[in-house]
Amino acid sequence: MEEYIIPTLYKTKTPKEFSYPVGAEVISSAFQEQKEIKEYRLSFYSSHALWRKEYNEVEIFSISYVGRRANIFSSKKQEEENYYRQHWELRVNVVPRELRKTTKDVLVNHAFPLICNKLNTGYKEIRDFSLLKVVYYKNLNHFKFIGIVDGEKREEQILS
């Protein structure tokens, strides 16, 4: 059976000193066993300003349930491409190139299996689910998984 590749809704160009830690193929492979995978959409953001020294906490990856609604300013093309359909959004942010390999390793070997497990168990109900994310703490030089339900931090786990 052919592996399903999660569609990319949005991707920005990155400055040369930054890179995306993982791409659509790696993410799709990690989430392949999820029942809702065909409802997943990828977005890649070049949030390199977050890496300035005044920011300590930088979100690397997140998954959340999105229910966008079309309005009078909505693009016909986006409507045709189902942009306004409710879906799970997987968001990837850039990392400095020197952190790319380490970040990829943490995501693939620790974060993605943990997130898949959470989606299969406690976070399965959409109404109970807000956000699962992986954050890098620059001052501590480590990655952390954070589960947020109804706007309240419910779970944290150091990944590296």
ABEGO torsion letter per residue (X at the ends): XBBBBBBBABBBBBBAABBBABBAAAAAAAAAABAAAAABBBBBBBBAAAABAABABBBABBBBBBBBBBBAABBAAAAAAGAABBBBBBBBBBBBAAAAAAAAAAAAAAAAAAAAAAAABAAABAAABABBBBBBBAAAGBBBBBBBBGGBBABBBBAX
